[in-house]
Amino acid sequence: MARVRLTMDVEPELRRRIKVAAASRDETVRGWLERAILRELEEGSDGRTYEEEPELYHSEGPKPKGLPDGEAPRARSGRSVANAVIEDRR
C-alpha cells in the first residue's frame, strides 16, 4: 500500500516529549507516532474499538471523485491555486 505524508504543527514542548518517548523505546519519532495513532484508532478515545462499533468509523457513500484534468481550481487572477499559494508564501 502506498504511503502518504501527514503533516501537523505542535508546540515545542510536545515535540520534545514525543522525541524523548520515542528515544526511550529506541524508536524513530515516525514509528512511535504511527504506533500511538494506530493504538488510539484501535481502542478509540472512549475505549470502544472498531470491531465493537464500526458505525463510528464508517464513512457513508462513495469516495468523492477528483476534478477532470485541466479543471483545477484557479484564483481570480487566473493563476492556479498552487501557484497563488506559493506566491503568497514568498
PyMOL Python script that loads the backbone (N, CA, C, O; Angstrom):
from pymol import cmd

cmd.read_pdbstr("""\
ATOM      1  N   MET A   1       0.846  -1.176   0.000  1.00  0.00           N
ATOM      2  CA  MET A   1       0.000   0.000   0.000  1.00  0.00           C
ATOM      3  C   MET A   1       0.894   1.243   0.000  1.00  0.00           C
ATOM      4  O   MET A   1       1.892   1.303   0.718  1.00  0.00           O
ATOM      5  N   ALA A   2       0.528   2.211  -0.799  1.00  0.00           N
ATOM      6  CA  ALA A   2       1.305   3.448  -0.877  1.00  0.00           C
ATOM      7  C   ALA A   2       1.177   4.241   0.421  1.00  0.00           C
ATOM      8  O   ALA A   2       0.146   4.196   1.093  1.00  0.00           O
ATOM      9  N   ARG A   3       2.222   4.953   0.753  1.00  0.00           N
ATOM     10  CA  ARG A   3       2.218   5.788   1.956  1.00  0.00           C
ATOM     11  C   ARG A   3       1.976   7.222   1.530  1.00  0.00           C
ATOM     12  O   ARG A   3       2.382   7.625   0.440  1.00  0.00           O
ATOM     13  N   VAL A   4       1.323   7.989   2.373  1.00  0.00           N
ATOM     14  CA  VAL A   4       1.104   9.413   2.137  1.00  0.00           C
ATOM     15  C   VAL A   4       1.659  10.191   3.316  1.00  0.00           C
ATOM     16  O   VAL A   4       1.767   9.670   4.426  1.00  0.00           O
ATOM     17  N   ARG A   5       2.006  11.435   3.065  1.00  0.00           N
ATOM     18  CA  ARG A   5       2.590  12.281   4.108  1.00  0.00           C
ATOM     19  C   ARG A   5       1.475  12.934   4.922  1.00  0.00           C
ATOM     20  O   ARG A   5       0.476  13.396   4.370  1.00  0.00           O
ATOM     21  N   LEU A   6       1.657  12.963   6.223  1.00  0.00           N
ATOM     22  CA  LEU A   6       0.751  13.627   7.152  1.00  0.00           C
ATOM     23  C   LEU A   6       1.581  14.653   7.909  1.00  0.00           C
ATOM     24  O   LEU A   6       2.578  14.305   8.541  1.00  0.00           O
ATOM     25  N   THR A   7       1.175  15.907   7.847  1.00  0.00           N
ATOM     26  CA  THR A   7       1.945  16.975   8.471  1.00  0.00           C
ATOM     27  C   THR A   7       1.087  17.693   9.496  1.00  0.00           C
ATOM     28  O   THR A   7      -0.099  17.928   9.267  1.00  0.00           O
ATOM     29  N   MET A   8       1.690  18.042  10.634  1.00  0.00           N
ATOM     30  CA  MET A   8       0.965  18.806  11.644  1.00  0.00           C
ATOM     31  C   MET A   8       1.939  19.673  12.425  1.00  0.00           C
ATOM     32  O   MET A   8       3.131  19.376  12.501  1.00  0.00           O
ATOM     33  N   ASP A   9       1.424  20.733  12.997  1.00  0.00           N
ATOM     34  CA  ASP A   9       2.217  21.622  13.836  1.00  0.00           C
ATOM     35  C   ASP A   9       1.904  21.320  15.293  1.00  0.00           C
ATOM     36  O   ASP A   9       0.743  21.151  15.664  1.00  0.00           O
ATOM     37  N   VAL A  10       2.937  21.253  16.110  1.00  0.00           N
ATOM     38  CA  VAL A  10       2.762  21.020  17.542  1.00  0.00           C
ATOM     39  C   VAL A  10       3.610  22.023  18.314  1.00  0.00           C
ATOM     40  O   VAL A  10       4.539  22.624  17.775  1.00  0.00           O
ATOM     41  N   GLU A  11       3.273  22.187  19.572  1.00  0.00           N
ATOM     42  CA  GLU A  11       4.054  23.057  20.447  1.00  0.00           C
ATOM     43  C   GLU A  11       5.439  22.439  20.660  1.00  0.00           C
ATOM     44  O   GLU A  11       5.569  21.215  20.658  1.00  0.00           O
ATOM     45  N   PRO A  12       6.457  23.253  20.841  1.00  0.00           N
ATOM     46  CA  PRO A  12       7.814  22.722  21.052  1.00  0.00           C
ATOM     47  C   PRO A  12       7.904  21.732  22.215  1.00  0.00           C
ATOM     48  O   PRO A  12       8.638  20.748  22.125  1.00  0.00           O
ATOM     49  N   GLU A  13       7.181  21.971  23.286  1.00  0.00           N
ATOM     50  CA  GLU A  13       7.227  21.071  24.439  1.00  0.00           C
ATOM     51  C   GLU A  13       6.660  19.698  24.085  1.00  0.00           C
ATOM     52  O   GLU A  13       7.203  18.678  24.510  1.00  0.00           O
ATOM     53  N   LEU A  14       5.569  19.661  23.307  1.00  0.00           N
ATOM     54  CA  LEU A  14       5.002  18.374  22.895  1.00  0.00           C
ATOM     55  C   LEU A  14       5.983  17.644  21.981  1.00  0.00           C
ATOM     56  O   LEU A  14       6.160  16.432  22.106  1.00  0.00           O
ATOM     57  N   ARG A  15       6.611  18.360  21.078  1.00  0.00           N
ATOM     58  CA  ARG A  15       7.612  17.750  20.194  1.00  0.00           C
ATOM     59  C   ARG A  15       8.742  17.134  21.019  1.00  0.00           C
ATOM     60  O   ARG A  15       9.181  16.017  20.746  1.00  0.00           O
ATOM     61  N   ARG A  16       9.204  17.863  22.021  1.00  0.00           N
ATOM     62  CA  ARG A  16      10.270  17.356  22.884  1.00  0.00           C
ATOM     63  C   ARG A  16       9.833  16.081  23.596  1.00  0.00           C
ATOM     64  O   ARG A  16      10.592  15.114  23.668  1.00  0.00           O
ATOM     65  N   ARG A  17       8.611  16.079  24.121  1.00  0.00           N
ATOM     66  CA  ARG A  17       8.103  14.900  24.835  1.00  0.00           C
ATOM     67  C   ARG A  17       7.992  13.692  23.909  1.00  0.00           C
ATOM     68  O   ARG A  17       8.296  12.568  24.309  1.00  0.00           O
ATOM     69  N   ILE A  18       7.557  13.925  22.670  1.00  0.00           N
ATOM     70  CA  ILE A  18       7.450  12.837  21.690  1.00  0.00           C
ATOM     71  C   ILE A  18       8.834  12.270  21.389  1.00  0.00           C
ATOM     72  O   ILE A  18       9.018  11.054  21.353  1.00  0.00           O
ATOM     73  N   LYS A  19       9.807  13.160  21.173  1.00  0.00           N
ATOM     74  CA  LYS A  19      11.170  12.709  20.876  1.00  0.00           C
ATOM     75  C   LYS A  19      11.750  11.903  22.036  1.00  0.00           C
ATOM     76  O   LYS A  19      12.408  10.887  21.816  1.00  0.00           O
ATOM     77  N   VAL A  20      11.513  12.348  23.265  1.00  0.00           N
ATOM     78  CA  VAL A  20      12.008  11.631  24.442  1.00  0.00           C
ATOM     79  C   VAL A  20      11.338  10.263  24.543  1.00  0.00           C
ATOM     80  O   VAL A  20      12.004   9.262  24.810  1.00  0.00           O
ATOM     81  N   ALA A  21      10.019  10.217  24.329  1.00  0.00           N
ATOM     82  CA  ALA A  21       9.295   8.946  24.414  1.00  0.00           C
ATOM     83  C   ALA A  21       9.786   7.966  23.350  1.00  0.00           C
ATOM     84  O   ALA A  21       9.975   6.784  23.638  1.00  0.00           O
ATOM     85  N   ALA A  22       9.992   8.443  22.134  1.00  0.00           N
ATOM     86  CA  ALA A  22      10.481   7.576  21.058  1.00  0.00           C
ATOM     87  C   ALA A  22      11.889   7.078  21.372  1.00  0.00           C
ATOM     88  O   ALA A  22      12.184   5.894  21.205  1.00  0.00           O
ATOM     89  N   ALA A  23      12.751   7.974  21.822  1.00  0.00           N
ATOM     90  CA  ALA A  23      14.130   7.592  22.134  1.00  0.00           C
ATOM     91  C   ALA A  23      14.181   6.588  23.283  1.00  0.00           C
ATOM     92  O   ALA A  23      15.023   5.690  23.289  1.00  0.00           O
ATOM     93  N   SER A  24      13.281   6.737  24.252  1.00  0.00           N
ATOM     94  CA  SER A  24      13.290   5.819  25.394  1.00  0.00           C
ATOM     95  C   SER A  24      12.914   4.399  24.985  1.00  0.00           C
ATOM     96  O   SER A  24      13.230   3.440  25.689  1.00  0.00           O
ATOM     97  N   ARG A  25      12.240   4.267  23.848  1.00  0.00           N
ATOM     98  CA  ARG A  25      11.885   2.944  23.326  1.00  0.00           C
ATOM     99  C   ARG A  25      12.779   2.541  22.157  1.00  0.00           C
ATOM    100  O   ARG A  25      12.543   1.526  21.501  1.00  0.00           O
ATOM    101  N   ASP A  26      13.805   3.350  21.905  1.00  0.00           N
ATOM    102  CA  ASP A  26      14.730   3.103  20.802  1.00  0.00           C
ATOM    103  C   ASP A  26      13.973   3.019  19.473  1.00  0.00           C
ATOM    104  O   ASP A  26      14.237   2.140  18.652  1.00  0.00           O
ATOM    105  N   GLU A  27      13.029   3.948  19.272  1.00  0.00           N
ATOM    106  CA  GLU A  27      12.233   4.026  18.054  1.00  0.00           C
ATOM    107  C   GLU A  27      12.466   5.369  17.384  1.00  0.00           C
ATOM    108  O   GLU A  27      12.961   6.314  17.998  1.00  0.00           O
ATOM    109  N   THR A  28      12.101   5.430  16.118  1.00  0.00           N
ATOM    110  CA  THR A  28      12.092   6.721  15.444  1.00  0.00           C
ATOM    111  C   THR A  28      10.831   7.460  15.873  1.00  0.00           C
ATOM    112  O   THR A  28       9.873   6.845  16.342  1.00  0.00           O
ATOM    113  N   VAL A  29      10.834   8.773  15.711  1.00  0.00           N
ATOM    114  CA  VAL A  29       9.629   9.552  16.017  1.00  0.00           C
ATOM    115  C   VAL A  29       8.490   9.078  15.124  1.00  0.00           C
ATOM    116  O   VAL A  29       7.355   8.932  15.577  1.00  0.00           O
ATOM    117  N   ARG A  30       8.800   8.838  13.857  1.00  0.00           N
ATOM    118  CA  ARG A  30       7.773   8.371  12.924  1.00  0.00           C
ATOM    119  C   ARG A  30       7.158   7.056  13.395  1.00  0.00           C
ATOM    120  O   ARG A  30       5.936   6.911  13.413  1.00  0.00           O
ATOM    121  N   GLY A  31       7.995   6.112  13.770  1.00  0.00           N
ATOM    122  CA  GLY A  31       7.496   4.821  14.233  1.00  0.00           C
ATOM    123  C   GLY A  31       6.687   4.939  15.511  1.00  0.00           C
ATOM    124  O   GLY A  31       5.652   4.290  15.662  1.00  0.00           O
ATOM    125  N   TRP A  32       7.163   5.772  16.434  1.00  0.00           N
ATOM    126  CA  TRP A  32       6.455   5.961  17.697  1.00  0.00           C
ATOM    127  C   TRP A  32       5.083   6.579  17.455  1.00  0.00           C
ATOM    128  O   TRP A  32       4.084   6.130  18.018  1.00  0.00           O
ATOM    129  N   LEU A  33       5.039   7.623  16.605  1.00  0.00           N
ATOM    130  CA  LEU A  33       3.760   8.279  16.315  1.00  0.00           C
ATOM    131  C   LEU A  33       2.803   7.342  15.591  1.00  0.00           C
ATOM    132  O   LEU A  33       1.610   7.311  15.897  1.00  0.00           O
ATOM    133  N   GLU A  34       3.320   6.578  14.635  1.00  0.00           N
ATOM    134  CA  GLU A  34       2.457   5.648  13.907  1.00  0.00           C
ATOM    135  C   GLU A  34       1.844   4.629  14.861  1.00  0.00           C
ATOM    136  O   GLU A  34       0.652   4.334  14.778  1.00  0.00           O
ATOM    137  N   ARG A  35       2.657   4.094  15.763  1.00  0.00           N
ATOM    138  CA  ARG A  35       2.154   3.122  16.736  1.00  0.00           C
ATOM    139  C   ARG A  35       1.122   3.759  17.662  1.00  0.00           C
ATOM    140  O   ARG A  35       0.101   3.142  17.970  1.00  0.00           O
ATOM    141  N   ALA A  36       1.380   4.991  18.110  1.00  0.00           N
ATOM    142  CA  ALA A  36       0.444   5.682  19.001  1.00  0.00           C
ATOM    143  C   ALA A  36      -0.883   5.959  18.302  1.00  0.00           C
ATOM    144  O   ALA A  36      -1.948   5.803  18.901  1.00  0.00           O
ATOM    145  N   ILE A  37      -0.821   6.366  17.047  1.00  0.00           N
ATOM    146  CA  ILE A  37      -2.051   6.646  16.294  1.00  0.00           C
ATOM    147  C   ILE A  37      -2.838   5.362  16.080  1.00  0.00           C
ATOM    148  O   ILE A  37      -4.052   5.340  16.282  1.00  0.00           O
ATOM    149  N   LEU A  38      -2.162   4.295  15.674  1.00  0.00           N
ATOM    150  CA  LEU A  38      -2.854   3.019  15.469  1.00  0.00           C
ATOM    151  C   LEU A  38      -3.492   2.524  16.760  1.00  0.00           C
ATOM    152  O   LEU A  38      -4.618   2.026  16.750  1.00  0.00           O
ATOM    153  N   ARG A  39      -2.775   2.660  17.871  1.00  0.00           N
ATOM    154  CA  ARG A  39      -3.332   2.245  19.167  1.00  0.00           C
ATOM    155  C   ARG A  39      -4.596   3.045  19.472  1.00  0.00           C
ATOM    156  O   ARG A  39      -5.593   2.473  19.912  1.00  0.00           O
ATOM    157  N   GLU A  40      -4.568   4.344  19.248  1.00  0.00           N
ATOM    158  CA  GLU A  40      -5.733   5.194  19.509  1.00  0.00           C
ATOM    159  C   GLU A  40      -6.904   4.809  18.613  1.00  0.00           C
ATOM    160  O   GLU A  40      -8.047   4.769  19.068  1.00  0.00           O
ATOM    161  N   LEU A  41      -6.628   4.525  17.347  1.00  0.00           N
ATOM    162  CA  LEU A  41      -7.698   4.141  16.427  1.00  0.00           C
ATOM    163  C   LEU A  41      -8.295   2.792  16.793  1.00  0.00           C
ATOM    164  O   LEU A  41      -9.501   2.589  16.654  1.00  0.00           O
ATOM    165  N   GLU A  42      -7.467   1.876  17.255  1.00  0.00           N
ATOM    166  CA  GLU A  42      -7.960   0.557  17.647  1.00  0.00           C
ATOM    167  C   GLU A  42      -8.779   0.622  18.929  1.00  0.00           C
ATOM    168  O   GLU A  42      -9.809  -0.043  19.039  1.00  0.00           O
ATOM    169  N   GLU A  43      -8.334   1.413  19.893  1.00  0.00           N
ATOM    170  CA  GLU A  43      -9.014   1.493  21.183  1.00  0.00           C
ATOM    171  C   GLU A  43     -10.089   2.560  21.195  1.00  0.00           C
ATOM    172  O   GLU A  43     -11.079   2.418  21.912  1.00  0.00           O
ATOM    173  N   GLY A  44      -9.927   3.612  20.432  1.00  0.00           N
ATOM    174  CA  GLY A  44     -10.858   4.727  20.465  1.00  0.00           C
ATOM    175  C   GLY A  44     -10.616   5.562  21.702  1.00  0.00           C
ATOM    176  O   GLY A  44     -10.121   5.058  22.710  1.00  0.00           O
ATOM    177  N   SER A  45     -10.957   6.819  21.632  1.00  0.00           N
ATOM    178  CA  SER A  45     -10.687   7.711  22.757  1.00  0.00           C
ATOM    179  C   SER A  45     -11.551   7.381  23.965  1.00  0.00           C
ATOM    180  O   SER A  45     -11.204   7.744  25.088  1.00  0.00           O
ATOM    181  N   ASP A  46     -12.668   6.700  23.752  1.00  0.00           N
ATOM    182  CA  ASP A  46     -13.525   6.343  24.882  1.00  0.00           C
ATOM    183  C   ASP A  46     -13.462   4.846  25.187  1.00  0.00           C
ATOM    184  O   ASP A  46     -14.307   4.320  25.911  1.00  0.00           O
ATOM    185  N   GLY A  47     -12.464   4.167  24.635  1.00  0.00           N
ATOM    186  CA  GLY A  47     -12.283   2.754  24.924  1.00  0.00           C
ATOM    187  C   GLY A  47     -12.986   1.813  23.966  1.00  0.00           C
ATOM    188  O   GLY A  47     -12.731   0.609  23.994  1.00  0.00           O
ATOM    189  N   ARG A  48     -13.868   2.332  23.115  1.00  0.00           N
ATOM    190  CA  ARG A  48     -14.566   1.474  22.164  1.00  0.00           C
ATOM    191  C   ARG A  48     -13.644   1.160  20.989  1.00  0.00           C
ATOM    192  O   ARG A  48     -12.820   1.989  20.602  1.00  0.00           O
ATOM    193  N   THR A  49     -13.782  -0.021  20.429  1.00  0.00           N
ATOM    194  CA  THR A  49     -12.940  -0.417  19.309  1.00  0.00           C
ATOM    195  C   THR A  49     -13.746  -0.428  18.020  1.00  0.00           C
ATOM    196  O   THR A  49     -14.977  -0.411  18.035  1.00  0.00           O
ATOM    197  N   TYR A  50     -13.024  -0.457  16.906  1.00  0.00           N
ATOM    198  CA  TYR A  50     -13.669  -0.541  15.600  1.00  0.00           C
ATOM    199  C   TYR A  50     -14.533  -1.791  15.511  1.00  0.00           C
ATOM    200  O   TYR A  50     -15.642  -1.750  14.977  1.00  0.00           O
ATOM    201  N   GLU A  51     -14.024  -2.901  16.036  1.00  0.00           N
ATOM    202  CA  GLU A  51     -14.774  -4.151  15.970  1.00  0.00           C
ATOM    203  C   GLU A  51     -16.076  -4.067  16.770  1.00  0.00           C
ATOM    204  O   GLU A  51     -17.077  -4.670  16.383  1.00  0.00           O
ATOM    205  N   GLU A  52     -16.070  -3.325  17.881  1.00  0.00           N
ATOM    206  CA  GLU A  52     -17.264  -3.213  18.718  1.00  0.00           C
ATOM    207  C   GLU A  52     -18.304  -2.267  18.116  1.00  0.00           C
ATOM    208  O   GLU A  52     -19.503  -2.539  18.194  1.00  0.00           O
ATOM    209  N   GLU A  53     -17.865  -1.177  17.527  1.00  0.00           N
ATOM    210  CA  GLU A  53     -18.800  -0.183  16.998  1.00  0.00           C
ATOM    211  C   GLU A  53     -18.304   0.374  15.669  1.00  0.00           C
ATOM    212  O   GLU A  53     -17.880   1.528  15.597  1.00  0.00           O
ATOM    213  N   PRO A  54     -18.355  -0.447  14.608  1.00  0.00           N
ATOM    214  CA  PRO A  54     -17.817   0.004  13.325  1.00  0.00           C
ATOM    215  C   PRO A  54     -18.548   1.212  12.750  1.00  0.00           C
ATOM    216  O   PRO A  54     -17.984   1.936  11.930  1.00  0.00           O
ATOM    217  N   GLU A  55     -19.790   1.441  13.162  1.00  0.00           N
ATOM    218  CA  GLU A  55     -20.529   2.594  12.624  1.00  0.00           C
ATOM    219  C   GLU A  55     -19.872   3.917  13.004  1.00  0.00           C
ATOM    220  O   GLU A  55     -20.081   4.925  12.329  1.00  0.00           O
ATOM    221  N   LEU A  56     -19.090   3.928  14.067  1.00  0.00           N
ATOM    222  CA  LEU A  56     -18.387   5.154  14.452  1.00  0.00           C
ATOM    223  C   LEU A  56     -17.262   5.488  13.484  1.00  0.00           C
ATOM    224  O   LEU A  56     -16.825   6.636  13.412  1.00  0.00           O
ATOM    225  N   TYR A  57     -16.796   4.505  12.748  1.00  0.00           N
ATOM    226  CA  TYR A  57     -15.634   4.686  11.889  1.00  0.00           C
ATOM    227  C   TYR A  57     -15.971   4.583  10.404  1.00  0.00           C
ATOM    228  O   TYR A  57     -15.105   4.811   9.560  1.00  0.00           O
ATOM    229  N   HIS A  58     -17.186   4.253  10.082  1.00  0.00           N
ATOM    230  CA  HIS A  58     -17.554   4.014   8.689  1.00  0.00           C
ATOM    231  C   HIS A  58     -17.985   5.312   8.024  1.00  0.00           C
ATOM    232  O   HIS A  58     -18.748   6.090   8.597  1.00  0.00           O
ATOM    233  N   SER A  59     -17.498   5.537   6.825  1.00  0.00           N
ATOM    234  CA  SER A  59     -17.955   6.698   6.061  1.00  0.00           C
ATOM    235  C   SER A  59     -18.982   6.221   5.048  1.00  0.00           C
ATOM    236  O   SER A  59     -18.793   5.200   4.388  1.00  0.00           O
ATOM    237  N   GLU A  60     -20.042   6.952   4.935  1.00  0.00           N
ATOM    238  CA  GLU A  60     -21.125   6.589   4.033  1.00  0.00           C
ATOM    239  C   GLU A  60     -20.834   7.077   2.620  1.00  0.00           C
ATOM    240  O   GLU A  60     -20.156   8.086   2.427  1.00  0.00           O
ATOM    241  N   GLY A  61     -21.345   6.362   1.655  1.00  0.00           N
ATOM    242  CA  GLY A  61     -21.274   6.797   0.272  1.00  0.00           C
ATOM    243  C   GLY A  61     -19.937   6.525  -0.387  1.00  0.00           C
ATOM    244  O   GLY A  61     -18.970   6.114   0.254  1.00  0.00           O
ATOM    245  N   PRO A  62     -19.913   6.767  -1.688  1.00  0.00           N
ATOM    246  CA  PRO A  62     -18.682   6.520  -2.436  1.00  0.00           C
ATOM    247  C   PRO A  62     -17.630   7.585  -2.167  1.00  0.00           C
ATOM    248  O   PRO A  62     -17.928   8.673  -1.675  1.00  0.00           O
ATOM    249  N   LYS A  63     -16.410   7.246  -2.498  1.00  0.00           N
ATOM    250  CA  LYS A  63     -15.311   8.197  -2.369  1.00  0.00           C
ATOM    251  C   LYS A  63     -15.539   9.337  -3.363  1.00  0.00           C
ATOM    252  O   LYS A  63     -15.884   9.077  -4.516  1.00  0.00           O
ATOM    253  N   PRO A  64     -15.355  10.592  -2.947  1.00  0.00           N
ATOM    254  CA  PRO A  64     -15.542  11.710  -3.874  1.00  0.00           C
ATOM    255  C   PRO A  64     -14.586  11.600  -5.054  1.00  0.00           C
ATOM    256  O   PRO A  64     -13.441  11.172  -4.914  1.00  0.00           O
ATOM    257  N   LYS A  65     -15.090  11.999  -6.220  1.00  0.00           N
ATOM    258  CA  LYS A  65     -14.263  11.963  -7.421  1.00  0.00           C
ATOM    259  C   LYS A  65     -13.499  13.263  -7.544  1.00  0.00           C
ATOM    260  O   LYS A  65     -13.992  14.325  -7.164  1.00  0.00           O
ATOM    261  N   GLY A  66     -12.307  13.174  -8.070  1.00  0.00           N
ATOM    262  CA  GLY A  66     -11.495  14.361  -8.302  1.00  0.00           C
ATOM    263  C   GLY A  66     -11.995  15.136  -9.511  1.00  0.00           C
ATOM    264  O   GLY A  66     -12.867  14.671 -10.245  1.00  0.00           O
ATOM    265  N   LEU A  67     -11.446  16.293  -9.703  1.00  0.00           N
ATOM    266  CA  LEU A  67     -11.796  17.095 -10.866  1.00  0.00           C
ATOM    267  C   LEU A  67     -11.148  16.509 -12.108  1.00  0.00           C
ATOM    268  O   LEU A  67     -10.058  15.941 -12.031  1.00  0.00           O
ATOM    269  N   PRO A  68     -11.814  16.642 -13.264  1.00  0.00           N
ATOM    270  CA  PRO A  68     -11.186  16.182 -14.511  1.00  0.00           C
ATOM    271  C   PRO A  68      -9.902  16.959 -14.776  1.00  0.00           C
ATOM    272  O   PRO A  68      -9.736  18.084 -14.305  1.00  0.00           O
ATOM    273  N   ASP A  69      -9.003  16.351 -15.529  1.00  0.00           N
ATOM    274  CA  ASP A  69      -7.740  17.013 -15.870  1.00  0.00           C
ATOM    275  C   ASP A  69      -8.006  18.365 -16.509  1.00  0.00           C
ATOM    276  O   ASP A  69      -8.901  18.511 -17.341  1.00  0.00           O
ATOM    277  N   GLY A  70      -7.225  19.337 -16.111  1.00  0.00           N
ATOM    278  CA  GLY A  70      -7.345  20.673 -16.686  1.00  0.00           C
ATOM    279  C   GLY A  70      -8.406  21.536 -16.035  1.00  0.00           C
ATOM    280  O   GLY A  70      -8.581  22.689 -16.429  1.00  0.00           O
ATOM    281  N   GLU A  71      -9.125  21.006 -15.040  1.00  0.00           N
ATOM    282  CA  GLU A  71     -10.177  21.786 -14.393  1.00  0.00           C
ATOM    283  C   GLU A  71      -9.846  22.075 -12.930  1.00  0.00           C
ATOM    284  O   GLU A  71     -10.741  22.145 -12.088  1.00  0.00           O
ATOM    285  N   ALA A  72      -8.586  22.240 -12.641  1.00  0.00           N
ATOM    286  CA  ALA A  72      -8.181  22.563 -11.276  1.00  0.00           C
ATOM    287  C   ALA A  72      -8.688  23.947 -10.906  1.00  0.00           C
ATOM    288  O   ALA A  72      -8.793  24.813 -11.774  1.00  0.00           O
ATOM    289  N   PRO A  73      -9.004  24.173  -9.637  1.00  0.00           N
ATOM    290  CA  PRO A  73      -9.468  25.496  -9.217  1.00  0.00           C
ATOM    291  C   PRO A  73      -8.426  26.557  -9.537  1.00  0.00           C
ATOM    292  O   PRO A  73      -7.223  26.303  -9.471  1.00  0.00           O
ATOM    293  N   ARG A  74      -8.890  27.726  -9.877  1.00  0.00           N
ATOM    294  CA  ARG A  74      -7.985  28.830 -10.187  1.00  0.00           C
ATOM    295  C   ARG A  74      -8.387  30.050  -9.380  1.00  0.00           C
ATOM    296  O   ARG A  74      -9.561  30.263  -9.078  1.00  0.00           O
ATOM    297  N   ALA A  75      -7.386  30.844  -9.041  1.00  0.00           N
ATOM    298  CA  ALA A  75      -7.635  32.109  -8.350  1.00  0.00           C
ATOM    299  C   ALA A  75      -8.264  33.090  -9.331  1.00  0.00           C
ATOM    300  O   ALA A  75      -8.201  32.884 -10.543  1.00  0.00           O
ATOM    301  N   ARG A  76      -8.868  34.150  -8.816  1.00  0.00           N
ATOM    302  CA  ARG A  76      -9.487  35.152  -9.692  1.00  0.00           C
ATOM    303  C   ARG A  76      -8.496  35.741 -10.682  1.00  0.00           C
ATOM    304  O   ARG A  76      -8.870  36.156 -11.779  1.00  0.00           O
ATOM    305  N   SER A  77      -7.231  35.773 -10.287  1.00  0.00           N
ATOM    306  CA  SER A  77      -6.201  36.331 -11.166  1.00  0.00           C
ATOM    307  C   SER A  77      -5.904  35.417 -12.345  1.00  0.00           C
ATOM    308  O   SER A  77      -5.219  35.829 -13.282  1.00  0.00           O
ATOM    309  N   GLY A  78      -6.407  34.183 -12.320  1.00  0.00           N
ATOM    310  CA  GLY A  78      -6.157  33.238 -13.393  1.00  0.00           C
ATOM    311  C   GLY A  78      -5.033  32.270 -13.090  1.00  0.00           C
ATOM    312  O   GLY A  78      -4.861  31.271 -13.788  1.00  0.00           O
ATOM    313  N   ARG A  79      -4.259  32.564 -12.040  1.00  0.00           N
ATOM    314  CA  ARG A  79      -3.190  31.646 -11.648  1.00  0.00           C
ATOM    315  C   ARG A  79      -3.798  30.418 -10.980  1.00  0.00           C
ATOM    316  O   ARG A  79      -4.900  30.477 -10.435  1.00  0.00           O
ATOM    317  N   SER A  80      -3.078  29.322 -11.028  1.00  0.00           N
ATOM    318  CA  SER A  80      -3.562  28.134 -10.327  1.00  0.00           C
ATOM    319  C   SER A  80      -3.498  28.397  -8.823  1.00  0.00           C
ATOM    320  O   SER A  80      -2.737  29.252  -8.370  1.00  0.00           O
ATOM    321  N   VAL A  81      -4.290  27.669  -8.064  1.00  0.00           N
ATOM    322  CA  VAL A  81      -4.297  27.833  -6.612  1.00  0.00           C
ATOM    323  C   VAL A  81      -2.914  27.518  -6.050  1.00  0.00           C
ATOM    324  O   VAL A  81      -2.436  28.216  -5.156  1.00  0.00           O
ATOM    325  N   ALA A  82      -2.266  26.468  -6.571  1.00  0.00           N
ATOM    326  CA  ALA A  82      -0.930  26.109  -6.084  1.00  0.00           C
ATOM    327  C   ALA A  82       0.047  27.256  -6.299  1.00  0.00           C
ATOM    328  O   ALA A  82       0.821  27.585  -5.400  1.00  0.00           O
ATOM    329  N   ASN A  83       0.021  27.865  -7.476  1.00  0.00           N
ATOM    330  CA  ASN A  83       0.924  28.988  -7.746  1.00  0.00           C
ATOM    331  C   ASN A  83       0.574  30.188  -6.881  1.00  0.00           C
ATOM    332  O   ASN A  83       1.467  30.911  -6.440  1.00  0.00           O
ATOM    333  N   ALA A  84      -0.712  30.411  -6.631  1.00  0.00           N
ATOM    334  CA  ALA A  84      -1.121  31.529  -5.783  1.00  0.00           C
ATOM    335  C   ALA A  84      -0.620  31.326  -4.355  1.00  0.00           C
ATOM    336  O   ALA A  84      -0.184  32.280  -3.711  1.00  0.00           O
ATOM    337  N   VAL A  85      -0.680  30.097  -3.859  1.00  0.00           N
ATOM    338  CA  VAL A  85      -0.197  29.805  -2.510  1.00  0.00           C
ATOM    339  C   VAL A  85       1.310  30.002  -2.441  1.00  0.00           C
ATOM    340  O   VAL A  85       1.823  30.598  -1.495  1.00  0.00           O
ATOM    341  N   ILE A  86       2.015  29.499  -3.448  1.00  0.00           N
ATOM    342  CA  ILE A  86       3.475  29.670  -3.483  1.00  0.00           C
ATOM    343  C   ILE A  86       3.820  31.146  -3.521  1.00  0.00           C
ATOM    344  O   ILE A  86       4.716  31.593  -2.805  1.00  0.00           O
ATOM    345  N   GLU A  87       3.119  31.905  -4.348  1.00  0.00           N
ATOM    346  CA  GLU A  87       3.379  33.340  -4.456  1.00  0.00           C
ATOM    347  C   GLU A  87       3.102  34.033  -3.123  1.00  0.00           C
ATOM    348  O   GLU A  87       3.846  34.926  -2.719  1.00  0.00           O
ATOM    349  N   ASP A  88       2.036  33.622  -2.445  1.00  0.00           N
ATOM    350  CA  ASP A  88       1.665  34.236  -1.172  1.00  0.00           C
ATOM    351  C   ASP A  88       2.713  33.961  -0.090  1.00  0.00           C
ATOM    352  O   ASP A  88       2.895  34.775   0.815  1.00  0.00           O
ATOM    353  N   ARG A  89       3.395  32.832  -0.178  1.00  0.00           N
ATOM    354  CA  ARG A  89       4.385  32.458   0.840  1.00  0.00           C
ATOM    355  C   ARG A  89       5.729  33.144   0.638  1.00  0.00           C
ATOM    356  O   ARG A  89       6.589  33.076   1.515  1.00  0.00           O
ATOM    357  N   ARG A  90       5.925  33.799  -0.491  1.00  0.00           N
ATOM    358  CA  ARG A  90       7.214  34.464  -0.759  1.00  0.00           C
ATOM    359  C   ARG A  90       7.335  35.752  -0.017  1.00  0.00           C
ATOM    360  O   ARG A  90       8.353  36.436  -0.129  1.00  0.00           O
TER     361      ARG A  90
END
""", "prot")
cmd.dss("prot")
cmd.show_as("cartoon", "prot")
cmd.util.cbc("prot")
cmd.orient("prot")
